[in-house]
């Protein structure tokens, strides 16, 4: 086989090295700069995409923290509103209770005054009736007719005696 002869083989290796060098030079001069430019551009796009993704991630984390802070603030505000509403309800309950107590005291006082008034009125009616009865009894006892002044004087004396006897 002719390709394995040492003389033929050495010239074949020489031409292969020369053709490889020419091919490498042509690729280095014309193809590699375009390929490298495309690779650098792709690397830049990937780096920009990674930077943009990092910015978006950090912005999302910031927005999440803001949202959590707002949620916490809203929760605290809701608790405050609830506490204020409970306090106001308690205060209204106490005010209503106090107002009802005052109203009950007023009604009780009015009833007491009315009872006292009615008691005095009844006592006055009893005195009047007692005076009339005492006058009638005195008239029968004395067997004569007394004038009006005498009647009143006797009735008042009888009532005073009755009041003194009941006071003892």
C-alpha positions in Angstrom: 0.0 0.0 0.0 1.5 3.2 -1.1 0.2 5.4 1.7 2.1 3.4 4.3 5.4 3.8 2.7 7.7 6.0 4.7 8.5 8.3 1.8 4.9 8.7 0.7 3.7 8.9 4.3 6.0 11.8 5.3 4.9 13.9 2.3 1.3 13.2 3.1 1.8 14.4 6.7 3.5 17.5 5.5 0.6 18.4 3.1 -1.9 17.6 5.8 -0.2 20.0 8.2 0.1 22.7 5.6 -3.6 22.3 4.6 -4.6 22.3 8.3 -2.6 25.5 8.9 -4.2 27.2 5.8 -7.6 26.1 7.0 -6.8 27.3 10.5 -5.6 30.7 9.2 -8.7 31.2 7.1 -10.9 30.2 10.0 -8.9 32.4 12.4 -9.1 35.4 10.0 -12.7 35.1 8.8 -14.8 32.6 10.7 -13.6 32.9 14.3 -14.2 36.6 14.7 -17.9 36.2 13.6 -18.3 33.1 15.8 -16.6 34.9 18.8 -18.8 38.0 18.2 -21.9 35.9 18.2 -20.7 34.0 21.3 -19.9 37.3 23.1 -23.3 38.7 22.1 -25.0 35.6 23.4 -23.0 35.8 26.6 -23.9 39.4 27.0 -27.6 38.6 26.4 -27.5 35.8 29.0 -25.7 38.0 31.5 -28.3 40.8 30.9 -31.1 38.3 31.3 -29.6 37.0 34.6 -29.1 40.6 35.8 -32.7 41.5 34.9 -33.9 38.3 36.6 -32.0 39.2 39.7 -33.5 42.7 39.6 -37.0 41.3 39.2 -36.4 38.8 42.0 -35.1 41.6 44.4 -38.0 43.8 43.4 -40.4 41.0 44.0 -38.8 40.4 47.4 -39.1 44.1 48.2 -42.8 44.1 47.1 -43.4 41.0 49.2 -41.9 42.7 52.2 -43.9 45.8 51.6 -47.1 43.7 51.2 -46.3 41.8 54.4 -45.7 45.1 56.2 -48.9 46.6 54.9 -50.7 43.4 55.9 -49.3 43.6 59.3 -50.2 47.2 59.6 -53.7 46.5 58.4 -54.0 43.7 60.9 -52.8 45.9 63.8 -55.2 48.6 62.6 -58.1 46.1 62.5 -57.2 45.0 66.0 -57.2 48.6 67.1 -60.5 49.3 65.5 -61.9 46.1 67.1 -60.6 47.2 70.5 -62.0 50.7 70.1 -65.4 49.2 69.1 -65.4 46.9 72.1 -64.4 49.8 74.3 -67.2 52.0 72.8 -69.7 49.2 73.1 -68.7 48.8 76.8 -68.9 52.5 77.4 -72.4 52.7 75.7 -73.5 49.7 77.8 -72.3 51.4 81.0 -73.9 54.7 79.9 -77.2 52.9 79.2 -77.0 51.1 82.5 -76.3 54.4 84.3 -79.1 56.1 82.5 -81.5 53.3 83.3 -80.5 53.4 86.9 -81.1 57.1 87.0 -84.4 56.7 85.3 -85.4 53.9 87.8 -84.3 56.2 90.7 -86.3 59.0 89.2 -89.4 56.8 88.8 -88.9 55.5 92.3 -88.6 59.0 93.6 -91.7 60.1 91.7 -93.6 57.1 93.1 -92.4 57.8 96.6 -93.5 61.5 96.3 -96.8 60.4 94.8 -97.3 57.8 97.6 -96.4 60.5 100.2 -98.8 62.9 98.6 -101.6 60.4 98.5 -100.8 59.4 102.1 -101.1 63.1 103.2 -104.2 63.5 101.1 -105.7 60.3 102.7 -104.7 61.6 106.2 -106.3 65.0 105.4 -109.5 63.2 104.2 -109.5 61.0 107.3 -109.0 64.2 109.5 -111.8 65.9 107.6 -114.1 62.9 108.0 -113.0 62.5 111.7 -113.8 66.1 112.3 -117.2 65.7 110.8 -117.8 62.6 112.9 -116.5 64.3 116.0 -118.8 67.2 115.4 -121.7 64.9 115.0 -120.7 63.0 118.2 -120.2 66.3 120.0 -123.5 67.6 118.9 -125.2 64.5 120.2 -123.3 64.6 123.4 -123.9 68.2 124.1 -127.4 68.0 122.7 -127.3 71.4 121.4 -126.2 72.9 118.2 -122.7 74.5 118.2 -121.7 77.2 115.9 -119.1 76.6 113.2 -116.2 78.1 115.2 -117.0 75.8 118.1 -117.2 72.9 115.9 -113.8 73.6 114.4 -112.2 74.2 117.8 -113.6 71.0 119.2 -112.5 69.0 116.2 -109.0 70.5 116.3 -108.7 69.7 120.0 -109.9 66.1 119.4 -107.4 65.7 116.5 -104.6 67.1 118.6 -105.4 64.7 121.4 -105.6 61.8 118.9 -102.2 62.8 117.4 -100.6 63.0 120.8 -102.1 59.6 121.8 -100.8 58.0 118.6 -97.4 59.6 118.9 -96.8 58.0 122.4 
